[in-house]
């Protein structure tokens, strides 16, 4: 950004994703975070077999890693941990909570690493230092005082390693509850709930090697350049060898247009780039289900035509006959489906649907990937199942170069779920816990994220424990969530850096500082490694390389163990022994989960090992023992349909998204350069024809009012309009600034995920149109 340009401005970005722009931002972030030279060198160990796993995204590592296996946003995550800036007790002595609440999320993040456990003092409105033993005693006192263990909720973020997650779920279940709200509830829960009904397990069916053999990739609802940039390297390789890549997303994201790989000297030196997508399809928000069903309908029609003409059919009849059930009913529903309804609901012209169907039909090996563009909608579970249906029609599941590929966000969100961070545990898992640890686990389902917030509001949950993350800002209906946390008797947050959740307090509150993924975790004089599971079910060890930010930090595993000991004692489980040797936790994991046999030996191999995914091997763990086609009708009676019936074309649908200088709720900077936004966050992307229809102009300030059928007014004020290539009737804006517009109970059917990508809103001009300074 040139010096003569205003701090906050909109300017088209004409460069490819990656390239020198990415390297420049790497340098800027290392300087901004004041990362020392020694810590800088640890980047060479990022995502290496003998190094640490990136604390950012869950994209897998290549088996034979190069020297540089990090990306721009991975560096931002590492720099945030490796910063030399510190938040010591003196910082809290100088600031009341009320003072800190006036700071932005970015400002809070920039103060640096937390160094000491702190307890809230209501008399001074400040956090004060507390000894670790006293902090655990305070937690234990509150937990023991609850008349029902279900009055506590235990949140987990995706950064938690497998060992801490396993110990955490064991402690909480021995305490007596399944209240495990976690970040999966807010992102890929429709994947976890939808895929078991079709292919038998809620995980993807591909490995990284499959990308080397795919000739067609359909990428739904993703922005890899921001959310998992290392995926672009894989897509670049696919494009270079001629694979067809289709981007299916309301926004044309720059990373799916062109990419300059910083790892390839020739592209950097010549300032050239590789074209990624060969086709862009822009469905309306919430239109993916209708689009996918339209592709399936067109495939059946083409197959019927071929068979009638005596030609080879287009369906994989052998796969359907041997491996599936329910196809006849599914095909009958497709033939009866009205085309006009599919076109209207998808927002994609029929001619474009037929072009896309040709791409899918001509593909021999097809991989479908998706992100939260598919999962954060009311009908998300049905959408995931319809995508499974489409892939099963041509046998594109369970063979080389083809399959389903949900791309998880946080680095170990999938591993946490595998370890038992799950509010709806299976009977088989609980039975195994009972057998191995000799206790009766709670059997009733617990609260997910939305249910936990409502339970806090209702006075049914009195203690909230957050293992990482920024619960107050990641969740929907922000003012209600704030009220929920403030209604608790105790709130506890395990964290590396200060965030807003630490300032939304229960009657008593603790901040417990923990080691980062990049830091040496020394227990009993031995460095400990933690394991993580990536999006493609690879499990590998991660060893921190940097000295801890403070001598008074504990690992997440140690925090769990000491809290468990203080609350339950160690008669049944020697918590301290587990905390002193993480290999012993992995031995316990192996006793509970058959797929983790010889865990320590297998994970010691460089690169780790691949967990068995039954559907990848065409083993179907469904009720029928086969992959199941599921019939779903197009839903034309959604909150959006009802709101549009009331408000007409002025009703808009809002999606929330990350900026490029952001990871989840962590704001690294104020730019979103690929979308041409610099120094601003309160922006709303809008189609130019909608601007004309609304009588508004690019650059004006607007307020957004959520349309919902309750008495709560949800408003977000003073967002600048940015004309953008987005479908008519759709808007885009950043979270967490717009999370307050998402009604708490606007969730995905059958999954409970907030509908962050389909929020019905009305726009009005802000009273103050004076540009911000």
Rosetta blueprint (number, residue, H / E / L):
1 X L
2 X L
3 X L
4 X L
5 X L
6 X L
7 X L
8 X L
9 X E
10 X E
11 X L
12 X L
13 X L
14 X L
15 X L
16 X L
17 X E
18 X E
19 X H
20 X H
21 X H
22 X H
23 X H
24 X H
25 X H
26 X H
27 X H
28 X H
29 X H
30 X H
31 X H
32 X H
33 X L
34 X L
35 X L
36 X L
37 X H
38 X H
39 X H
40 X H
41 X H
42 X H
43 X H
44 X H
45 X H
46 X E
47 X L
48 X L
49 X L
50 X L
51 X L
52 X E
53 X L
54 X L
55 X L
56 X L
57 X E
58 X L
59 X L
60 X L
61 X L
62 X L
63 X L
64 X L
65 X L
66 X L
67 X L
68 X L
69 X L
70 X L
71 X L
72 X H
73 X H
74 X H
75 X H
76 X H
77 X H
78 X H
79 X H
80 X H
81 X H
82 X H
83 X L
84 X L
85 X L
86 X E
87 X E
88 X L
89 X H
90 X H
91 X H
92 X H
93 X H
94 X H
95 X L
96 X L
97 X H
98 X H
99 X H
100 X H
101 X H
102 X L
103 X L
104 X L
105 X H
106 X H
107 X H
108 X H
109 X H
110 X H
111 X L
112 X L
113 X E
114 X E
115 X L
116 X L
117 X L
118 X E
119 X E
120 X E
121 X E
122 X L
123 X L
124 X L
125 X L
126 X E
127 X E
128 X E
129 X E
130 X L
131 X L
132 X H
133 X H
134 X H
135 X H
136 X H
137 X H
138 X H
139 X H
140 X H
141 X H
142 X H
143 X H
144 X H
145 X H
146 X L
147 X L
148 X L
149 X H
150 X H
151 X H
152 X E
153 X E
154 X E
155 X E
156 X E
157 X L
158 X L
159 X L
160 X L
161 X L
162 X H
163 X H
164 X H
165 X H
166 X H
167 X H
168 X H
169 X H
170 X H
171 X H
172 X H
173 X H
174 X H
175 X H
176 X L
177 X L
178 X L
179 X L
180 X L
181 X L
182 X E
183 X H
184 X H
185 X H
186 X H
187 X L
188 X L
189 X H
190 X H
191 X H
192 X H
193 X H
194 X H
195 X H
196 X H
197 X H
198 X L
199 X L
200 X L
201 X L
202 X L
203 X L
204 X L
205 X L
206 X L
207 X L
208 X H
209 X H
210 X H
211 X H
212 X H
213 X L
214 X L
215 X L
216 X E
217 X E
218 X E
219 X E
220 X E
221 X L
222 X L
223 X L
224 X H
225 X H
226 X H
227 X H
228 X L
229 X L
230 X H
231 X H
232 X H
233 X H
234 X H
235 X H
236 X H
237 X H
238 X H
239 X H
240 X H
241 X L
242 X L
243 X L
244 X E
245 X E
246 X E
247 X E
248 X E
249 X L
250 X L
251 X L
252 X L
253 X L
254 X H
255 X H
256 X H
257 X L
258 X E
259 X E
260 X E
261 X L
262 X L
263 X L
264 X L
265 X H
266 X H
267 X H
268 X H
269 X H
270 X H
271 X L
272 X L
273 X L
274 X E
275 X E
276 X L
277 X L
278 X L
279 X E
280 X E
281 X E
282 X L
283 X L
284 X L
285 X L
286 X L
287 X L
288 X H
289 X H
290 X H
291 X H
292 X H
293 X H
294 X H
295 X H
296 X H
297 X H
298 X H
299 X H
300 X H
301 X H
302 X H
303 X H
304 X H
305 X H
306 X H
307 X H
308 X H
309 X L
310 X L
311 X L
312 X L
313 X L
314 X L
315 X L
316 X L
317 X H
318 X H
319 X H
320 X H
321 X H
322 X H
323 X H
324 X E
325 X E
326 X L
327 X H
328 X H
329 X H
330 X H
331 X H
332 X H
333 X H
334 X H
335 X H
336 X H
337 X L
338 X L
339 X H
340 X H
341 X H
342 X H
343 X H
344 X H
345 X H
346 X H
347 X L
348 X L
349 X L
350 X H
351 X H
352 X H
353 X H
354 X H
355 X H
356 X H
357 X H
358 X H
359 X H
360 X H
361 X H
362 X H
363 X L
364 X L
365 X L
366 X E
367 X E
368 X E
369 X E
370 X E
371 X L
372 X H
373 X H
374 X H
375 X H
376 X L
377 X L
378 X L
379 X L
380 X H
381 X H
382 X H
383 X H
384 X H
385 X H
386 X H
387 X H
388 X H
389 X H
390 X H
391 X H
392 X H
393 X H
394 X L
395 X L
396 X L
397 X L
398 X L
399 X E
400 X L
401 X L
402 X E
403 X E
404 X E
405 X E
406 X E
407 X L
408 X L
409 X L
410 X E
411 X L
412 X L
413 X H
414 X H
415 X H
416 X H
417 X H
418 X H
419 X L
420 X L
421 X L
422 X L
423 X L
424 X L
425 X L
426 X L
427 X H
428 X H
429 X H
430 X H
431 X H
432 X H
433 X H
434 X H
435 X H
436 X H
437 X H
438 X L
439 X L
440 X L
441 X L
442 X L
443 X L
444 X L
445 X L
446 X L
447 X L
448 X L
449 X H
450 X H
451 X H
452 X H
453 X H
454 X H
455 X H
456 X H
457 X H
458 X L
459 X L
460 X L
461 X L
462 X L
463 X E
464 X E
465 X E
466 X E
467 X E
468 X L
469 X L
470 X L
471 X H
472 X H
473 X H
474 X H
475 X L
476 X L
477 X L
478 X H
479 X H
480 X H
481 X H
482 X H
483 X H
484 X H
485 X H
486 X H
487 X L
488 X L
489 X L
490 X E
491 X E
492 X E
493 X E
494 X E
495 X E
496 X L
497 X E
498 X L
499 X L
500 X H
501 X H
502 X H
503 X H
504 X L
505 X L
506 X L
507 X L
508 X E
509 X E
510 X E
511 X E
512 X E
513 X E
514 X E
515 X L
516 X L
517 X L
518 X L
519 X E
520 X L
521 X L
522 X E
523 X E
524 X L
525 X L
526 X E
527 X E
528 X L
529 X L
530 X E
531 X E
532 X E
533 X E
534 X L
535 X L
536 X L
537 X L
538 X E
539 X E
540 X E
541 X E
542 X E
543 X L
544 X L
545 X L
546 X E
547 X L
548 X L
549 X L
550 X L
551 X L
552 X L
553 X L
554 X E
555 X L
556 X H
557 X H
558 X H
559 X H
560 X H
561 X H
562 X H
563 X H
564 X H
565 X H
566 X H
567 X H
568 X H
569 X L
570 X L
571 X L
572 X L
573 X L
574 X L
575 X H
576 X H
577 X H
578 X H
579 X H
580 X H
581 X L
582 X H
583 X H
584 X H
585 X H
586 X H
587 X H
588 X H
589 X H
590 X H
591 X H
592 X H
593 X L
594 X H
595 X H
596 X H
597 X L
598 X L
599 X H
600 X H
601 X H
602 X H
603 X H
604 X L
605 X L
606 X L
607 X L
608 X L
609 X E
610 X E
611 X L
612 X L
613 X L
614 X H
615 X H
616 X H
617 X H
618 X L
619 X L
620 X L
621 X L
622 X L
623 X L
624 X L
625 X L
626 X L
627 X E
628 X E
629 X L
630 X L
631 X L
632 X L
633 X L
634 X L
635 X L
636 X L
637 X L
638 X L
639 X H
640 X H
641 X H
642 X H
643 X H
644 X H
645 X H
646 X H
647 X H
648 X H
649 X H
650 X H
651 X L
652 X E
653 X E
654 X E
655 X E
656 X E
657 X E
658 X L
659 X L
660 X L
661 X L
662 X E
663 X E
664 X L
665 X L
666 X E
667 X E
668 X L
669 X L
670 X L
671 X L
672 X E
673 X H
674 X H
675 X H
676 X L
677 X E
678 X E
679 X L
680 X L
681 X L
682 X L
683 X E
684 X E
685 X E
686 X E
687 X L
688 X H
689 X H
690 X H
691 X H
692 X H
693 X H
694 X H
695 X L
696 X L
697 X L
698 X L
699 X L
700 X L
701 X E
702 X E
703 X E
704 X E
705 X E
706 X E
707 X L
708 X L
709 X L
710 X L
711 X L
712 X L
713 X L
714 X L
715 X E
716 X E
717 X E
718 X E
719 X E
720 X E
721 X E
722 X E
723 X E
724 X L
725 X L
726 X L
727 X L
728 X L
729 X L
730 X E
731 X E
732 X E
733 X E
734 X E
735 X L
736 X L
737 X L
738 X L
739 X H
740 X H
741 X H
742 X L
743 X L
744 X L
745 X L
746 X L
747 X E
748 X L
749 X L
750 X L
751 X L
752 X L
753 X L
754 X E
755 X L
756 X L
757 X L
758 X L
759 X E
760 X E
761 X E
762 X E
763 X E
764 X E
765 X E
766 X L
767 X L
768 X L
769 X L
770 X L
771 X L
772 X L
773 X L
